[in-house]
Amino acid sequence: MEQNAQPVFGIEKLYVKDLSVEVPNAPEIFLEREAPQVEIQLNTGGRAVGDGVYEVVLTVTVTAKMAEKTVFLVEVGQAGIFRIQNVPEEQLEPLIAVACPNILFPYAREAVSDAVSRAGFQPIVLQPVNFESMYMQRLQQQEAQAGAPAEASIQ
């Protein structure tokens, strides 16, 4: 590998890898007047798919419940193929865990809002997410687990 090679970070493709909408208690749930409790979960993952080419998937799961009844469940797997080359090894993981999800998030936000609307509900607008903070928390958890006594990590 050349020492003078310029770092490369580019978007090859953005796409919805997974989209799921469930309204298990329809049509009766539409007669309810109470506002549902909404829970949002985010997960990111990345993997190499070629030399200097990575797929990163941001999964957003939105669950709305009223008491014990599920009002709706929407899951979007917004993915991207990114070209990342000539980047120092220690910078690769932050790019995949922070920079790529930041690019994918607006697309995931739109897909979630559209899916919830098409399911017959008021759109959910996802608030901005600090992926850098999420990444740092995950690193701290991994360090804490690595330093924990062996018995403590057995579940």
N, C-alpha and C positions, 0 to 999 in steps of 0.2 A: 504494500500500500504506500502511495506517495505521501510524504510528510507535508507537502504543500497543497494537497487537495482541499478544496473549499468545502465546508460543511453544507450538506443539502438537507432541506426539510421542505417537503412539498406534499400537496394533496393529489392523489391519483384518482380517487373515486369516493363519493359519499352516497350512502344508500341505507334504506331501512332493511335490516336483516330479519327482524321479527316484529310483528304487530299483532297484538291480541286484545280483543274487547269482549268483555263478558257483562251481561246484565241478567244475572240469574233469577231475579225476582220480578221481572217484567211480566205482564204489564202492571201488576198491582203496585209496584214500587213508585210508579208515576203518580199515583193518587195520594201519596204521602206529602205532607206540607212541611215537615220538619227538615231542617238543614242537616245533611250528613256530616260525619266526622271524616276528614280526608287525611290519609297517611301517604307520604311519598318516600320511596326508597330509591337510592342511586347506587349503581355498581359500575365499575369500569374494569376492563380487561384488555390485554393486548397480547399478540403473538406474532412471531416472524412467519411470513408466508413466502419469503424469497430472500435473496441477498439484498439487504438494505431496504426491504419492503415489509411493512407491518400492518396487520389489521387490528384496529382498536374498536371496541364495542362499548358504548355507553348505554346501560340498561336502566330505564326509568319505569318504576312500578307505582301506579297510583291506585290506591284502594279507598273507596268511599263506603262507609258503613253507617247504618242507623240502628242503634242498639246492637243486636247480634246479626241483623240482616245485612248482607252485602248489597249495596246499591249498584255499584259498578266496580269493575276492575279493568284497568288499562295497563298494558305493558308494551313498551316500545324499546326495541333494540336498535339504536341508531349507530351505524357503523361507518368506518372510513378506512380506506387503504392509503397509507402514508409512506412516502419515500424518505427514509432517514439514513443518510450516508455521511461518512467522514466526521462523525461526531464521537468525542471521547466516551468511552464505556460508561463513566460515572454520570454522564449527562443524558444517556439514552432512556433510562427508566423515568426520570422527571419529564422528559418530552412525551413519553407514552402515557404517563399517569396524570399529567397536568395540561400540557399544551394541546394534545389531541382531544381530550374531553372538552376543553374550552371551545374548540372549533366545532365539535359535534353537538354541544348543548343547545344552541339556537334551533337546530334542525329537530332535535328531540322535543324541545318545548313546543314547536309548531305541530309536530305529529301527535303529541299528547293532547293538546288543545283541540285539534281537529277530530281526533278519535272520540273524545268525551262529548263534543258537540254532536257528532254523528250518532252517538248512542242516545241522544235526546236530553242531555243535561247541559247546564251552564258550563262554558269552557273553563278549564283549570289553567291558570297562567302560572307557570313555574317561576319562582323567584330566582335571581342569580345565585350561582353556587361557587364557592371558593374551592376549586379542585386542589389548589396548592395546600390549603389547610387540611383537606381530607387526606392527601398524600402524606403530609407530615405526621398526622395522627396515626396513620397506618404504620409508618416507620417506627414511631415511638412504641406502638403496641408490639411490633415484631421484636424490637430491642428489649422490651420488658419481658416478653415471653422467652427470649433467648437467655436472659439473665436469671430467669426464675428457676427454682429447684425442679428437678425432673418430675417429682410426684405432683407438683402443682399444675403441670401442663397436661397431665393424663386425664382424659374425660371419660 
